[in-house]
Amino acid sequence: MVYIIPSAEIKLEDKIAARQEAARILVDLIKARGKRPEAYVIRDILPKTDLGLANEEWKITYSSAYTWERKINITVPEDKFVVFYGYQNNSATPKTLAVKFYKDVTPIEVIQVENLYTYMEPIGFFTPLGWGESEGLAIEFYGNAAGDDYPVLRGLVAELRKKTIA
């Protein structure tokens, strides 16, 4: 079971450790496919490049209130690996209440994020969730109103060197 821990309740070294754990999981995913981790570079997720959003901005638009809306639906490309480990919302009035992650067609986790909005910085961390090459990755968001919202999924991508960066 995964639950989100508000950033305000975590020490700085634990925030760093969360990112390091996400990177370790990427290395394990690469090795599990029989590939060499040193051939890959690990970087932050880019919303358009890696997840198919409209721009390199964490922005979604809800068409209605109180319904699950699938905003990300991709097959992870060959030689790419993805891990999510945190959430934040950059909106002055956040609409997102929960996020649901799918691996292929199976829902693997639902994270309720509304509690983060009681903190000055609506940022939280959760147990990392990973996807390997050729796996289906879908994410649904549940909002309380129609309109734009700015939910950020903290995560890392591993891809072959020189694909996006050297």
N, C-alpha and C positions, 0 to 999 in steps of 0.2 A: 504494500500500500504506500502511496506517495501522498505527502501533504506538504503544503507550502509553509515555509518559515519566514516571517517578515525580516527584512534586512536589519531593521532597528534592533532586533533581538539576537543578532549574530555578531560575533567578534570579527574583526577584519581578517585575521588569519583563517577563520572558517570560511569566509567568502572566497579567499584565495584558494583554499583547499577544495571548494566546490568546483571551481574552474579547472583545477589540476585533476580532479577525479573525472571530470568530463573528458579531458584530454587523454587520460589513461584508458577510459572506455573506448575512445576512438582507436587507440593503438591496439587494444584487444580485438576490436571488430576487424581491423585490417589484418591482423595475424590470423584470425579465425578463417579468413578467406584465402590463406596461404600466400599473402603478399608481404612485402618488406615495408615496415613503417617508415624507414629512412627515405623512401622514395616519395613520401607524402609531406605536404606542408599543412599545418593546422592553423586555422584562422577563424575570426568571428563570422557568423552567418550573415549573409547579405540577403535581404528579403526578396528582391527581384531575381537576382542571379541564382540563388539556391532554392527558393521556395515558390517562385512563380508569381509573386505579388506584382502589382502594376509598376511600382517604382522601387528604388532603394530607400524606401521610407516605410516605417512600420505604421501602416494605416489600413484600416478596413472600414467598410461601410455596411451597417446593418440595414436590411430592408424592412424589418419589423421588430417589434419588441417581444421578448420572452419566447424565442425560438432558437434552436441550434442552427447555425449557418456555417456551412463548410466553405472556408476561405482559402485553404491550402489543400491541394490534392495533386501529388506528384509521384512518380516512380523515381527513386534515388538513382541517378545515372551511374553507369559503370565507372569504377575507380573513384567514387565519392562516398563519404560516410558522414552522418549527421548525428549530433547529440544536443539535446536541450537540457538545461539545468536551472533555469530561472525565468522569472516573469517580472515585468514592470509595466506601468501605464503612464504615458506622457501627456495624457489629456487633462485639462483643467477640471473637467467633469466626466470621469470615466464611465463608460457604459458596460464594459465587459464584466460579467459576473463569474463565468467559469470557462474553462478551456478543456476540450476533449481531444485526446491523441489516439490515432489509429495506426496500426501496423498492418499493411495490406487492408483487409476489410474488417479486422477485429479491433474493437475499442480496447486499448490497453491501459488507459488512465484518464480520469477526470479530475481536474484540479480546480477547486473553488477559490477564486482570487478576490472576492469582494471584501474579505476581511482586511486586505492590505490597504484599502482606501481610508482606514482610520489612522494611518501613519502619515507623517509629513512626507516621507519618500515611499511611494507605493511600489516597493521592490521586494521580491521574495525569491527564495531558493528552494529547490526540490531535488529529490533523488534523480540523478541523470537518467534520461530515456534515450536510447540509441537505435539508429537504423543503418543497415548496411546497403551496399550497392544492390540495385535491382529490387529493393523492397518498396512496397507502397507506403507512402507517408501522407496521411491526411490529418487535418486539424480543423475542428469545429469550434466556434466561439458562441457563447450564449450572452446576449446583451439585454439590457433593460429598456432600450429605446431605439428607434430608428435613427440613422445618421452616422456620422463619422466617429471613429474612436482610434486611439493610438496605442494598442497593446504591443509590447515588445517582448519577444521570446529570446531570452538569453541562451546562446548556444554556440557550438563550434562545428566547423566543417573540416574534414580532412580530404584533400584532393591531391592528385599528382602535382609535383612541383612544376612551375611554369604554366599551369593552366590559367590561374588568375594572378598569382604572385610567384616570384622565384623561390 
